[in-house]
Structure formats: structure tokens, C-alpha cells
Amino acid sequence: MARKCGLVLMLMWAAALPVQAELLIRITEGVESAIPLAVVPFKEAGNLPAGDKLSEIVRTDLTLSGEFSALAPEKMLSLPSRGDEVFFRDWRLLGQRYVLVGEVRQLGDRASVRFELFDVNSEERILGETAGAPLNNLRSLAHHISDKVYEAITGVPGVFSTRLAYVTLESVSGRPLYKLQISDVDGQRSRVRLESDEPILSPAWSPDGRQLAYVSFETGRPAVYVHELASGQRSRIASFPGLNSAPAWSPDGRSLLLTLSKDGNAEIYKMDVASRSLTRLTEHWSIDTEGSWTADGEGLFFTSDRSGGPQIYYKESERADPRRITFGSRYNARPRPSADGKFVYYVHQRDGAFHIARTNLETEDETVLTRTQLDESPSVSPNGRMLIYATKQGGQSVLTVISSDGGASYTLPASEGDVREPAWSPIIR
């Protein structure tokens, strides 16, 4: 009875939980091919908050992508805030390809920003926009600007306004404390959504970004929950005898892939979220687990040891025969396909270490992307240009974000405890 009371006391929902200490940012590696870009400090007018500076957040966002090298403000020859103040010769002398200028004003309890992006070589304005947000939400406004700049230059949607879900683990009075948290992609504005003294695993975002599915051991055994983020309401959708794990949403949000062992062996099932009806998608004497939908929702990847060890398999449709797609080592697991359908990312063992690798689904070429030793839980950004995973660094569990080709990286260690099980949200329009 005392154990059950402890569980009830330890399990809390978002409304009762404070903002947590945020993840830290450590840029660990850049790329030589990064595009030179100057984010000029925005001119300010009115009584703006002292903390967040829009241009500083934008500069950090674009740097973290690994695709841009942002010029330090102290190296700038001038600080224009409008297009007619930009002298392109100065920026060419500084080796810059693009320059972003702007002005932010207070309008009552809101901030309004006007920003312009220029191509230094062609001396053309390629982006100009006015946007606004409440004064207490300048970070969202800055991420919006970063998304616009990124897309204007690369032609690919930015992901700076998306969010990360992850699990932290701390020791409190000698007992483990697990927290399911959500933050911006730069680790800022983290908030706890759930606390428990039992493990929380495998958070997965719904396609509309409004729900998280995850595994919780709060009843003493694994069960899958769906959590409405706005209200904090939770539903336990899978608590069958045996294993209930690895939830993954379908692209239309109507169903979840689950790993269940209710019939004696670990298999992949599809659950209709509305009716809770189940369709079994694999049937084999081996362990089949970690299902993940393709971007079109027609096929799925999963991990199976039917060949003697964990490998990635692919089914073109729910009824198709599985096809093995990884052969480069005796251990390949936790597949995560890219949104464009070109690659699948996974955990790959080589020479006793666990790395993140990817396979080109057209050429079948395999590339090992990471150089750390104990990598796990890859999650691909919704634009396919970045990847987040959990790893060990200095004895501490941290999150690392890398460009999808493995070139640039930064880490997000927790200010307290370990951080693991990352999941990247979709782009919310």
C-alpha cells in the first residue's frame, strides 16, 4: 500500500509543474562550407524586455543549423536597420553572402518587428516581412524570423519554431525521478509535462503536435499513454499483459504502431486511436519491435532479430512481406525514416561502439554519422536537415544535434541529471 501511495504522490501533471532549468547549448563542431551571414543587431524602440534580443536568438538559431556562419557584431563595419542603409561593398569586404537587418518596436503589450534579408552579391532583397508577438513571447517571434530566413536561402522550411520532447533522470533522496519535458529546439523554455519515480520511455509526437504518446511504468509494468498537451489529460491506450512499447504515430494521426507481446511474442500492431481496435502487422517467431511509418503512411520500418541479430526490415505495405535493408553490422536497430523517403536512420554497432548511421534507400549505401561511442534514440527533424540523438559525454547522458550528413553538431546537456529519449516535433503551421 505504501508503494502505491508513493506512486500517486510522485505522478503529477503539467498544471502543477514549474518551468525547469533549461538545457545548455555547447556547439561542438561546425563545417567549412557554412554560408557567411551577418545578422545585424536589430534597432529597438520602446520599452522592450531586457532579456531576449531577437537578433541574438536568430544568430544562434542559424548557427546551430550548421549551415550558416554568423558574423560577430563587433566585426561589423556598420549597423544598418533598413535596406537603404546597407552598403553592399562593406559586407563584401567582410566576406558575407547575406545580411539580415531589422527594427523591433513596442506597441502596447506587443512587439512588432520589420526585417529584411539581402543577397550581398546580387544586391537584391530576397525577403521582407513584418511580424508581431506579445512582449512575453519574443523567443517565438525570433524563431519565426529564423525559419523565414532559413527557407529564403535554402528553399527548405526551417525548424526553429518546432519543439523537442525528452526525458530527464535525476536522483532525489536516493530515488530516481523521471521527468517528461518539452523545450524549444535550442533547449530553452523547457517545461515538465509529467513526473514519475518509474521510467518514462519513447515519447512520440502526433502529426498535429498536440499530443504525445509514450511508455510509462507508473503502474509497475509498461503501458502506453496518449497525453493531450494543452489540457494535460492522459489516456492509457495499451496495457495488455506483457510488453506494451514503442508507440509511433501514423502521418494522418489516426493510428499508432505499437509493439505488443499480448499473444506471447513481441510483434508490431497498428491501433486505431479512436476505436482502439488492433491489426497485427508482423507474425514471426522472432522479436519484432520499434515500428516506424514511412512519410506517406503506406509502409513501415521495424527492428527484428529474425536473421539472428537485430536488423532493420521494411514492409512496402501492411500486407507486404518484410525485406531486410541493413547488412553492415550484426546490430542495427530503432529505424527512423526521413520525411523525403530517401534515408532511414538507426543505431548501428561497430567495433564495440554504438553509433548513428543511415542507409540511402535507393543506393543501399550505409554511412556512419557519429563518432561518439554510446549513441541511441535517433529522431529526424521534420525538414530532414538535422538529427537529434542521446549519447554519453564525460559520463553524462546528453542530447546531440547533428546535420543529417554528420558534418555539424551541438550538444544539449541537462543542467541537472541525465537527458535521454529525444523526439523532434512536426512543423506546426
C-alpha positions in Angstrom: 0.0 0.0 0.0 2.8 2.4 0.8 4.3 1.7 -2.6 1.0 2.7 -4.3 0.8 5.9 -2.3 4.3 6.8 -3.4 3.3 6.4 -7.0 0.3 8.6 -6.6 2.3 11.3 -4.9 5.1 11.2 -7.4 2.9 11.4 -10.5 2.0 14.9 -11.4 0.6 16.7 -14.4 1.7 19.9 -16.3 -0.6 22.3 -14.5 1.1 21.6 -11.2 4.7 21.7 -12.5 7.0 24.7 -12.7 9.3 25.7 -15.5 12.5 23.8 -15.2 16.2 24.6 -15.6 16.8 24.7 -19.3 19.1 22.6 -21.4 22.5 24.1 -22.1 24.0 24.6 -25.6 27.5 23.6 -26.5 28.5 24.0 -30.1 31.0 21.2 -30.7 31.7 21.2 -34.4 31.0 23.4 -37.5 31.5 22.9 -41.2 33.9 24.7 -43.5 31.2 25.1 -46.2 28.9 27.1 -43.9 27.3 30.1 -45.6 28.6 33.5 -44.3 25.7 35.5 -43.0 25.5 38.8 -41.0 22.6 39.2 -38.6 22.9 42.9 -37.7 21.6 43.8 -34.2 18.0 45.0 -34.7 17.3 48.6 -33.9 15.0 48.8 -30.8 12.3 51.3 -29.9 10.1 51.4 -26.9 10.2 49.5 -23.6 11.2 46.1 -24.7 12.1 43.2 -22.3 15.7 43.3 -21.2 16.4 39.6 -21.6 15.7 38.2 -25.1 17.2 40.0 -28.0 15.6 39.0 -31.3 18.7 39.3 -33.4 20.8 37.3 -30.9 18.4 34.4 -30.9 18.2 34.4 -34.7 22.0 34.4 -34.9 22.2 31.5 -32.6 19.4 29.6 -34.4 21.1 29.9 -37.8 24.5 28.9 -36.4 23.1 25.8 -34.7 21.7 24.6 -38.0 25.4 24.1 -39.1 24.6 25.6 -42.5 25.5 29.2 -41.6 28.5 31.0 -40.2 27.2 34.2 -38.4 29.4 37.2 -38.3 30.1 38.6 -34.8 28.5 42.1 -34.4 31.8 43.5 -33.1 33.4 42.8 -36.6 30.7 44.7 -38.5 31.6 48.0 -40.1 28.1 49.4 -39.7 24.8 48.6 -38.1 22.1 49.3 -40.6 18.4 48.6 -39.7 16.9 49.3 -43.1 17.7 48.3 -46.7 18.6 51.8 -47.8 21.3 51.8 -45.1 23.0 48.7 -46.3 26.3 49.4 -48.2 27.0 46.1 -50.0 30.6 46.9 -50.6 31.3 46.8 -46.9 29.7 43.4 -46.5 31.6 42.0 -49.5 34.8 43.2 -47.9 33.8 41.2 -44.8 33.2 38.1 -46.9 29.5 38.0 -46.2 27.0 36.3 -48.6 23.8 37.5 -46.9 22.9 40.3 -44.5 19.8 40.5 -42.3 18.6 43.9 -40.9 15.6 44.9 -38.9 13.9 47.0 -36.3 11.7 46.0 -33.4 9.2 48.3 -31.7 6.9 48.1 -28.7 3.2 48.5 -29.5 1.4 48.4 -26.2 1.8 44.8 -24.8 3.1 43.5 -28.2 6.3 43.8 -30.2 6.3 44.4 -33.9 9.4 43.6 -36.0 10.3 44.6 -39.5 13.1 42.6 -41.1 14.8 42.4 -44.5 17.3 39.9 -45.9 19.6 40.8 -48.7 21.8 38.9 -51.1 25.2 40.7 -50.9 26.5 39.5 -54.3 23.4 40.4 -56.3 22.5 43.4 -54.1 18.9 42.2 -54.1 16.3 42.0 -51.3 15.2 38.4 -51.1 12.9 38.6 -48.0 11.0 41.4 -46.3 8.3 41.0 -43.7 6.6 42.5 -40.7 5.6 40.2 -37.8 4.4 40.6 -34.2 4.0 38.8 -30.9 3.3 39.5 -27.3 6.2 41.1 -25.4 6.5 38.0 -23.2 6.9 35.7 -26.3 9.8 37.3 -28.2 11.6 33.9 -28.5 8.8 32.6 -30.7 9.0 35.7 -32.8 12.8 35.2 -33.2 12.3 31.5 -34.1 9.8 32.6 -36.8 12.3 35.0 -38.3 14.9 32.3 -38.3 12.5 29.9 -40.1 11.8 32.6 -42.8 15.5 33.4 -43.3 16.5 29.7 -43.5 13.8 28.9 -46.1 14.5 32.0 -48.2 18.1 30.9 -48.5 17.9 27.1 -48.7 14.4 26.6 -50.1 13.7 24.2 -47.2 11.3 25.0 -44.3 13.1 26.0 -41.1 12.5 24.0 -37.9 13.5 26.6 -35.3 9.8 27.0 -34.2 9.4 23.3 -33.6 9.9 21.7 -30.2 11.8 18.8 -28.5 10.4 16.2 -26.1 12.8 14.3 -23.9 13.1 12.5 -20.6 15.4 13.6 -17.8 16.6 11.4 -14.9 17.7 12.8 -11.5 18.4 11.2 -8.2 16.2 12.8 -5.4 16.9 11.5 -1.9 18.5 8.4 -3.3 15.5 7.6 -5.6 15.2 8.1 -9.3 12.9 10.9 -10.6 11.9 10.8 -14.3 10.6 13.9 -16.0 9.0 14.1 -19.4 9.9 17.6 -20.7 9.3 19.8 -23.7 11.5 22.7 -24.9 12.4 24.8 -27.9 14.9 23.2 -30.3 17.7 25.3 -28.7 16.9 23.8 -25.3 15.2 27.0 -23.9 11.8 27.3 -22.3 11.7 23.7 -21.0 8.6 22.7 -19.1 7.8 19.4 -17.3 4.7 17.6 -18.6 5.0 14.5 -16.3 7.0 13.3 -13.3 7.3 9.8 -12.0 9.6 7.7 -9.9 9.2 4.9 -12.6 10.7 5.0 -16.1 9.2 7.1 -18.9 10.2 6.0 -22.4 9.8 6.6 -26.2 7.9 9.9 -26.4 6.4 10.3 -29.9 4.7 13.4 -31.3 1.3 13.3 -33.0 1.4 14.9 -36.5 -0.5 18.0 -35.3 1.9 18.5 -32.4 -1.0 18.5 -29.9 -0.3 15.1 -28.3 2.5 12.9 -27.1 2.4 9.1 -26.9 4.9 7.5 -24.6 5.5 4.4 -22.4 5.2 4.8 -18.6 5.9 2.2 -15.9 3.9 4.1 -13.3 1.7 1.0 -12.6 4.7 -1.2 -12.1 4.7 -2.5 -15.7 4.9 -0.9 -19.2 1.8 0.8 -20.6 1.3 3.2 -23.5 -0.3 6.6 -22.8 -1.6 9.4 -25.1 -1.1 12.9 -23.5 -3.1 16.0 -24.6 -0.5 18.7 -24.1 -2.9 21.7 -23.9 -5.2 20.2 -21.2 -2.8 17.7 -19.6 -5.4 15.0 -20.0 -4.0 11.5 -20.4 -5.4 8.2 -21.7 -3.9 4.8 -21.2 -4.4 3.1 -24.5 -2.4 -0.1 -24.2 -1.8 -2.1 -21.0 -2.1 -5.6 -22.2 -0.3 -8.5 -20.4 3.4 -8.5 -21.3 5.1 -5.8 -23.4 3.5 -2.5 -24.4 6.1 -0.3 -26.1 7.4 1.8 -29.0 4.5 4.0 -30.0 4.7 5.7 -33.4 2.0 7.9 -34.9 0.8 7.4 -38.5 1.2 10.5 -40.7 -2.6 11.1 -40.6 -2.7 10.8 -36.8 -5.4 8.2 -36.8 -3.4 5.2 -35.7 -0.3 4.2 -33.8 2.2 1.5 -34.3 2.8 -0.4 -31.1 5.0 -3.4 -30.0 2.9 -5.8 -28.0 3.6 -9.3 -26.6 0.0 -10.0 -25.5 -0.2 -13.1 -27.8 3.1 -14.5 -26.5 5.7 -12.9 -28.8 6.7 -9.3 -29.4 5.0 -8.2 -32.7 4.1 -5.0 -34.4 0.5 -3.9 -34.2 -1.5 -1.0 -35.6 -4.0 0.6 -33.2 -6.8 2.7 -34.4 -6.7 5.6 -31.9 -10.5 6.3 -32.0 -11.8 2.7 -31.7 -8.7 1.1 -30.0 -9.0 -1.8 -32.5 -5.8 -3.6 -33.3 -4.4 -5.0 -36.5 -1.4 -7.3 -36.3 1.3 -6.4 -38.9 4.0 -8.9 -38.2 3.9 -12.6 -37.4 7.2 -14.4 -36.7 8.8 -16.5 -34.0 11.5 -13.7 -33.6 11.2 -10.4 -31.8 9.7 -7.6 -34.0 9.7 -4.2 -32.4 10.3 -0.4 -32.9 7.9 0.1 -35.8 8.1 3.5 -37.7 5.8 4.6 -40.6 7.1 5.9 -43.9 6.2 9.5 -44.7 3.3 8.5 -46.9 1.9 6.2 -44.3 1.9 3.2 -46.7 4.9 1.3 -45.5 6.8 0.8 -42.3 10.3 0.0 -40.9 10.9 -2.1 -37.9 13.6 -3.9 -35.9 13.7 -7.7 -36.0 16.2 -10.4 -34.9 14.8 -13.0 -37.4 18.2 -13.1 -39.1 20.0 -13.9 -35.8 20.5 -10.4 -34.5 18.7 -7.0 -34.6 18.4 -5.7 -38.1 16.2 -3.2 -39.9 13.3 -4.5 -42.1 10.9 -2.8 -44.4 7.4 -3.5 -45.5 6.1 -1.6 -48.5 2.5 -2.0 -47.2 0.8 -3.6 -44.2 0.4 -6.9 -46.0 3.7 -7.0 -47.9 6.5 -9.4 -47.0 9.3 -7.8 -44.9 12.6 -7.1 -46.6 15.9 -6.7 -44.7 17.7 -3.5 -45.6 20.7 -3.4 -43.2 23.7 -5.7 -43.5 26.7 -3.6 -42.4 27.0 -5.0 -38.9 25.4 -7.5 -36.6 23.4 -4.9 -34.7 21.1 -2.2 -36.4 18.0 -1.0 -34.5 15.5 1.7 -33.9 14.8 2.9 -37.5 13.7 6.5 -38.2 13.0 7.3 -41.9 13.5 10.8 -43.3 10.5 12.8 -44.4 11.6 12.8 -48.0 11.8 9.0 -48.1 15.4 8.9 -49.2 17.1 7.7 -46.0 16.5 5.6 -42.9 18.5 6.4 -39.7 19.2 3.9 -37.0 21.5 2.8 -34.2 24.5 0.9 -35.6 27.1 -1.1 -33.7 30.7 -1.2 -35.0 33.9 -2.2 -33.2 32.1 -2.5 -29.9 30.6 1.1 -30.1 27.1 2.2 -30.9 26.8 5.0 -33.5 24.0 6.6 -35.5 24.1 5.6 -39.2 21.9 6.0 -42.2 21.2 4.0 -45.3 20.3 5.5 -48.7 17.2 3.6 -49.6 17.9 4.0 -53.4 21.6 3.0 -53.5 21.6 1.0 -50.2 24.8 2.8 -49.3 25.4 3.0 -45.5 27.1 5.9 -43.8 28.1 6.1 -40.1 27.3 9.7 -39.0 28.6 9.9 -35.4 31.9 9.5 -33.6 30.6 9.2 -30.1 30.5 5.8 -28.5 27.1 5.1 -26.9 24.6 6.7 -29.2 20.8 5.8 -29.1 17.3 7.1 -29.8 17.7 9.0 -33.1 15.0 11.4 -34.2 15.0 13.2 -37.5 14.0 16.9 -37.8 10.8 17.4 -39.9 12.7 19.1 -42.7 15.2 16.2 -42.8 18.3 18.5 -42.4 19.1 17.7 -38.7 19.1 14.7 -36.4 19.0 14.5 -32.6 20.1 11.6 -30.5 21.1 10.7 -27.0 24.7 9.8 -26.1 27.3 9.8 -23.3 29.7 12.6 -22.8 32.0 12.8 -19.8 30.0 10.2 -18.0 26.8 12.3 -18.5 23.8 11.5 -20.8 23.3 14.4 -23.2 21.4 15.1 -26.4 23.4 15.9 -29.5 22.1 17.5 -32.7 23.9 16.9 -35.9 23.4 17.9 -39.5 21.9 15.0 -41.4 25.2 14.3 -43.1 27.0 14.3 -39.8 29.0 17.5 -40.5 28.0 20.0 -37.8 26.9 19.3 -34.2 26.0 20.8 -30.9 25.1 19.2 -27.6 22.2 19.9 -25.1 23.2 18.6 -21.7 20.7 19.0 -18.8 21.7 21.4 -16.1 20.8 18.7 -13.6 20.8 14.9 -14.1 20.8 13.0 -17.4 18.8 13.6 -20.5 17.6 10.9 -23.0 14.8 9.7 -25.3 14.6 12.8 -27.6 11.7 13.3 -30.1 11.5 16.1 -32.6 8.1 17.7 -33.1 6.5 18.2 -36.5 6.3 21.7 -38.1 3.1 23.3 -37.0 1.6 25.7 -39.5 
